[in-house]
């Protein structure tokens, strides 16, 4: 499957979701929005945005959605658990 490129018109209702395996070396298969599952733990989520910026969201609670399109969720710097990508 071809990698999805950044889109300012990311679909309001994406078509799929999958568990996230954070990685310091591999991008996600598709540009995605990240959800911290309701049974996850509060923590930090380090991402590379669709535009290529590395940023860490701190204190992200279970049930929260990271409000930016991301291409990578980092192992180093991510402490929140039960992450799901929506794409």
PyMOL CGO cylinders between C-alpha atoms (Angstrom):
from pymol import cmd
from pymol.cgo import CYLINDER

trace = [
    CYLINDER, 0.00, 0.00, 0.00, 1.35, 3.43, -0.89, 0.3, 1, 1, 1, 1, 1, 1,
    CYLINDER, 1.35, 3.43, -0.89, 2.13, 5.79, 1.95, 0.3, 1, 1, 1, 1, 1, 1,
    CYLINDER, 2.13, 5.79, 1.95, -0.49, 8.48, 2.42, 0.3, 1, 1, 1, 1, 1, 1,
    CYLINDER, -0.49, 8.48, 2.42, 0.86, 12.00, 2.13, 0.3, 1, 1, 1, 1, 1, 1,
    CYLINDER, 0.86, 12.00, 2.13, -0.03, 14.90, 4.42, 0.3, 1, 1, 1, 1, 1, 1,
    CYLINDER, -0.03, 14.90, 4.42, -3.45, 16.27, 3.64, 0.3, 1, 1, 1, 1, 1, 1,
    CYLINDER, -3.45, 16.27, 3.64, -5.11, 19.38, 5.07, 0.3, 1, 1, 1, 1, 1, 1,
    CYLINDER, -5.11, 19.38, 5.07, -8.37, 17.59, 4.23, 0.3, 1, 1, 1, 1, 1, 1,
    CYLINDER, -8.37, 17.59, 4.23, -7.71, 14.42, 6.28, 0.3, 1, 1, 1, 1, 1, 1,
    CYLINDER, -7.71, 14.42, 6.28, -11.05, 12.57, 6.29, 0.3, 1, 1, 1, 1, 1, 1,
    CYLINDER, -11.05, 12.57, 6.29, -13.41, 13.49, 9.10, 0.3, 1, 1, 1, 1, 1, 1,
    CYLINDER, -13.41, 13.49, 9.10, -14.21, 9.80, 9.49, 0.3, 1, 1, 1, 1, 1, 1,
    CYLINDER, -14.21, 9.80, 9.49, -11.10, 7.78, 8.61, 0.3, 1, 1, 1, 1, 1, 1,
    CYLINDER, -11.10, 7.78, 8.61, -11.59, 4.29, 7.27, 0.3, 1, 1, 1, 1, 1, 1,
    CYLINDER, -11.59, 4.29, 7.27, -9.53, 2.14, 9.64, 0.3, 1, 1, 1, 1, 1, 1,
    CYLINDER, -9.53, 2.14, 9.64, -7.60, 1.84, 12.90, 0.3, 1, 1, 1, 1, 1, 1,
    CYLINDER, -7.60, 1.84, 12.90, -4.76, -0.33, 14.25, 0.3, 1, 1, 1, 1, 1, 1,
    CYLINDER, -4.76, -0.33, 14.25, -2.58, -0.69, 17.32, 0.3, 1, 1, 1, 1, 1, 1,
    CYLINDER, -2.58, -0.69, 17.32, 0.57, 1.43, 17.35, 0.3, 1, 1, 1, 1, 1, 1,
    CYLINDER, 0.57, 1.43, 17.35, 3.99, -0.11, 17.76, 0.3, 1, 1, 1, 1, 1, 1,
    CYLINDER, 3.99, -0.11, 17.76, 6.25, 2.83, 18.61, 0.3, 1, 1, 1, 1, 1, 1,
    CYLINDER, 6.25, 2.83, 18.61, 9.61, 2.85, 16.82, 0.3, 1, 1, 1, 1, 1, 1,
    CYLINDER, 9.61, 2.85, 16.82, 12.65, 5.09, 16.75, 0.3, 1, 1, 1, 1, 1, 1,
    CYLINDER, 12.65, 5.09, 16.75, 13.44, 3.99, 13.17, 0.3, 1, 1, 1, 1, 1, 1,
    CYLINDER, 13.44, 3.99, 13.17, 10.20, 3.17, 11.32, 0.3, 1, 1, 1, 1, 1, 1,
    CYLINDER, 10.20, 3.17, 11.32, 7.39, 5.46, 10.20, 0.3, 1, 1, 1, 1, 1, 1,
    CYLINDER, 7.39, 5.46, 10.20, 3.78, 4.33, 10.44, 0.3, 1, 1, 1, 1, 1, 1,
    CYLINDER, 3.78, 4.33, 10.44, 2.45, 2.66, 7.27, 0.3, 1, 1, 1, 1, 1, 1,
    CYLINDER, 2.45, 2.66, 7.27, 0.02, 5.59, 6.77, 0.3, 1, 1, 1, 1, 1, 1,
    CYLINDER, 0.02, 5.59, 6.77, -0.20, 9.13, 8.10, 0.3, 1, 1, 1, 1, 1, 1,
    CYLINDER, -0.20, 9.13, 8.10, -2.45, 8.72, 11.14, 0.3, 1, 1, 1, 1, 1, 1,
    CYLINDER, -2.45, 8.72, 11.14, -4.15, 10.37, 14.06, 0.3, 1, 1, 1, 1, 1, 1,
    CYLINDER, -4.15, 10.37, 14.06, -3.18, 8.87, 17.45, 0.3, 1, 1, 1, 1, 1, 1,
    CYLINDER, -3.18, 8.87, 17.45, -5.67, 7.89, 20.16, 0.3, 1, 1, 1, 1, 1, 1,
    CYLINDER, -5.67, 7.89, 20.16, -4.64, 6.87, 23.68, 0.3, 1, 1, 1, 1, 1, 1,
    CYLINDER, -4.64, 6.87, 23.68, -6.94, 3.98, 24.51, 0.3, 1, 1, 1, 1, 1, 1,
    CYLINDER, -6.94, 3.98, 24.51, -9.30, 4.24, 27.46, 0.3, 1, 1, 1, 1, 1, 1,
    CYLINDER, -9.30, 4.24, 27.46, -7.42, 1.50, 29.33, 0.3, 1, 1, 1, 1, 1, 1,
    CYLINDER, -7.42, 1.50, 29.33, -4.00, 3.00, 28.60, 0.3, 1, 1, 1, 1, 1, 1,
    CYLINDER, -4.00, 3.00, 28.60, -1.89, 5.04, 30.97, 0.3, 1, 1, 1, 1, 1, 1,
    CYLINDER, -1.89, 5.04, 30.97, -1.36, 8.79, 31.09, 0.3, 1, 1, 1, 1, 1, 1,
    CYLINDER, -1.36, 8.79, 31.09, 2.03, 9.79, 29.76, 0.3, 1, 1, 1, 1, 1, 1,
    CYLINDER, 2.03, 9.79, 29.76, 4.08, 11.42, 27.05, 0.3, 1, 1, 1, 1, 1, 1,
    CYLINDER, 4.08, 11.42, 27.05, 3.65, 10.71, 23.33, 0.3, 1, 1, 1, 1, 1, 1,
    CYLINDER, 3.65, 10.71, 23.33, 6.59, 11.71, 21.11, 0.3, 1, 1, 1, 1, 1, 1,
    CYLINDER, 6.59, 11.71, 21.11, 5.69, 11.93, 17.44, 0.3, 1, 1, 1, 1, 1, 1,
    CYLINDER, 5.69, 11.93, 17.44, 6.96, 13.12, 14.10, 0.3, 1, 1, 1, 1, 1, 1,
    CYLINDER, 6.96, 13.12, 14.10, 4.18, 15.10, 12.47, 0.3, 1, 1, 1, 1, 1, 1,
    CYLINDER, 4.18, 15.10, 12.47, 3.11, 14.68, 8.86, 0.3, 1, 1, 1, 1, 1, 1,
    CYLINDER, 3.11, 14.68, 8.86, 5.13, 17.85, 8.14, 0.3, 1, 1, 1, 1, 1, 1,
    CYLINDER, 5.13, 17.85, 8.14, 8.27, 16.32, 9.70, 0.3, 1, 1, 1, 1, 1, 1,
    CYLINDER, 8.27, 16.32, 9.70, 8.39, 18.12, 13.06, 0.3, 1, 1, 1, 1, 1, 1,
    CYLINDER, 8.39, 18.12, 13.06, 9.35, 16.12, 16.16, 0.3, 1, 1, 1, 1, 1, 1,
    CYLINDER, 9.35, 16.12, 16.16, 7.23, 17.06, 19.18, 0.3, 1, 1, 1, 1, 1, 1,
    CYLINDER, 7.23, 17.06, 19.18, 6.37, 15.48, 22.52, 0.3, 1, 1, 1, 1, 1, 1,
    CYLINDER, 6.37, 15.48, 22.52, 2.87, 15.81, 23.96, 0.3, 1, 1, 1, 1, 1, 1,
    CYLINDER, 2.87, 15.81, 23.96, 3.09, 15.60, 27.76, 0.3, 1, 1, 1, 1, 1, 1,
    CYLINDER, 3.09, 15.60, 27.76, 0.50, 14.31, 30.21, 0.3, 1, 1, 1, 1, 1, 1,
    CYLINDER, 0.50, 14.31, 30.21, -1.75, 12.77, 27.56, 0.3, 1, 1, 1, 1, 1, 1,
    CYLINDER, -1.75, 12.77, 27.56, -4.58, 10.97, 29.44, 0.3, 1, 1, 1, 1, 1, 1,
    CYLINDER, -4.58, 10.97, 29.44, -6.45, 7.82, 28.41, 0.3, 1, 1, 1, 1, 1, 1,
    CYLINDER, -6.45, 7.82, 28.41, -9.22, 8.63, 25.94, 0.3, 1, 1, 1, 1, 1, 1,
    CYLINDER, -9.22, 8.63, 25.94, -7.35, 11.57, 24.42, 0.3, 1, 1, 1, 1, 1, 1,
    CYLINDER, -7.35, 11.57, 24.42, -6.65, 12.14, 20.74, 0.3, 1, 1, 1, 1, 1, 1,
    CYLINDER, -6.65, 12.14, 20.74, -3.38, 13.74, 19.64, 0.3, 1, 1, 1, 1, 1, 1,
    CYLINDER, -3.38, 13.74, 19.64, -4.65, 16.66, 17.52, 0.3, 1, 1, 1, 1, 1, 1,
    CYLINDER, -4.65, 16.66, 17.52, -2.17, 16.38, 14.65, 0.3, 1, 1, 1, 1, 1, 1,
    CYLINDER, -2.17, 16.38, 14.65, -1.45, 14.02, 11.77, 0.3, 1, 1, 1, 1, 1, 1,
    CYLINDER, -1.45, 14.02, 11.77, 1.64, 11.92, 12.50, 0.3, 1, 1, 1, 1, 1, 1,
    CYLINDER, 1.64, 11.92, 12.50, 4.04, 9.78, 10.52, 0.3, 1, 1, 1, 1, 1, 1,
    CYLINDER, 4.04, 9.78, 10.52, 5.96, 8.24, 13.47, 0.3, 1, 1, 1, 1, 1, 1,
    CYLINDER, 5.96, 8.24, 13.47, 5.36, 7.48, 17.13, 0.3, 1, 1, 1, 1, 1, 1,
    CYLINDER, 5.36, 7.48, 17.13, 8.71, 7.23, 18.89, 0.3, 1, 1, 1, 1, 1, 1,
    CYLINDER, 8.71, 7.23, 18.89, 9.68, 4.54, 21.41, 0.3, 1, 1, 1, 1, 1, 1,
    CYLINDER, 9.68, 4.54, 21.41, 12.09, 6.94, 23.09, 0.3, 1, 1, 1, 1, 1, 1,
    CYLINDER, 12.09, 6.94, 23.09, 10.04, 9.66, 24.74, 0.3, 1, 1, 1, 1, 1, 1,
    CYLINDER, 10.04, 9.66, 24.74, 6.68, 7.84, 24.66, 0.3, 1, 1, 1, 1, 1, 1,
    CYLINDER, 6.68, 7.84, 24.66, 5.37, 6.62, 28.01, 0.3, 1, 1, 1, 1, 1, 1,
    CYLINDER, 5.37, 6.62, 28.01, 1.61, 6.58, 27.38, 0.3, 1, 1, 1, 1, 1, 1,
    CYLINDER, 1.61, 6.58, 27.38, 0.28, 3.10, 26.61, 0.3, 1, 1, 1, 1, 1, 1,
    CYLINDER, 0.28, 3.10, 26.61, -2.47, 1.46, 24.57, 0.3, 1, 1, 1, 1, 1, 1,
    CYLINDER, -2.47, 1.46, 24.57, -1.97, 3.71, 21.55, 0.3, 1, 1, 1, 1, 1, 1,
    CYLINDER, -1.97, 3.71, 21.55, -4.17, 3.29, 18.48, 0.3, 1, 1, 1, 1, 1, 1,
    CYLINDER, -4.17, 3.29, 18.48, -3.65, 4.92, 15.10, 0.3, 1, 1, 1, 1, 1, 1,
    CYLINDER, -3.65, 4.92, 15.10, -6.66, 6.05, 13.06, 0.3, 1, 1, 1, 1, 1, 1,
    CYLINDER, -6.66, 6.05, 13.06, -6.20, 6.46, 9.32, 0.3, 1, 1, 1, 1, 1, 1,
]
cmd.load_cgo(trace, "trace")
